[in-house]
Amino acid sequence: MGFYQDIQHRFGIYNVRVLKQWAKLNIRVASLKNRRIFLLTCRKERLIPNHIK
């Protein structure tokens, strides 16, 4: 049985949807944090990334 199938069996479909939304949100937050760190480092080093040029 898969992870989400197990969660659905134990706690219901609503909780699976909430868990998937939470996981997706955490991925987005991590991506934005990494982007911020990258851009701040570029600014500190006085570099301009190719996607901004």
C-alpha positions as CSV (number, residue, x, y, z in Angstrom):
1,M,0.0,0.0,0.0
2,G,1.4,3.4,-0.9
3,F,1.9,6.3,1.5
4,Y,-1.1,8.3,0.4
5,Q,-3.3,5.3,0.1
6,D,-2.5,4.3,3.7
7,I,-3.3,7.8,4.9
8,Q,-6.6,7.7,3.0
9,H,-7.5,4.3,4.4
10,R,-6.7,5.5,8.0
11,F,-7.8,9.1,7.9
12,G,-10.0,9.7,4.8
13,I,-9.7,11.5,1.5
14,Y,-9.9,15.0,2.9
15,N,-6.8,14.5,5.0
16,V,-4.9,13.2,1.9
17,R,-5.8,16.3,0.0
18,V,-4.7,18.5,2.9
19,L,-1.4,16.6,3.2
20,K,-0.7,16.9,-0.6
21,Q,-1.4,20.6,-0.5
22,W,0.8,21.0,2.5
23,A,3.6,19.1,0.8
24,K,3.3,21.1,-2.4
25,L,3.4,24.4,-0.3
26,N,6.5,23.3,1.5
27,I,8.2,22.7,-1.9
28,R,7.2,26.1,-3.1
29,V,8.5,27.8,0.1
30,A,11.8,25.9,-0.1
31,S,12.2,27.0,-3.8
32,L,11.5,30.6,-2.9
33,K,14.0,30.6,-0.1
34,N,16.6,29.1,-2.3
35,R,15.9,31.7,-5.0
36,R,16.2,34.5,-2.4
37,I,19.5,33.2,-1.2
38,F,20.8,32.9,-4.7
39,L,19.8,36.5,-5.6
40,L,21.2,37.9,-2.4
41,T,24.5,36.1,-3.0
42,C,24.6,37.5,-6.6
43,R,24.0,41.0,-5.3
44,K,26.7,40.6,-2.7
45,E,29.2,39.4,-5.3
46,R,28.0,42.1,-7.8
47,L,26.9,39.5,-10.3
48,I,24.0,39.7,-12.7
49,P,22.3,36.3,-13.4
50,N,21.6,35.5,-17.1
51,H,17.9,35.4,-16.5
52,I,18.0,39.1,-15.5
53,K,20.2,40.4,-18.3
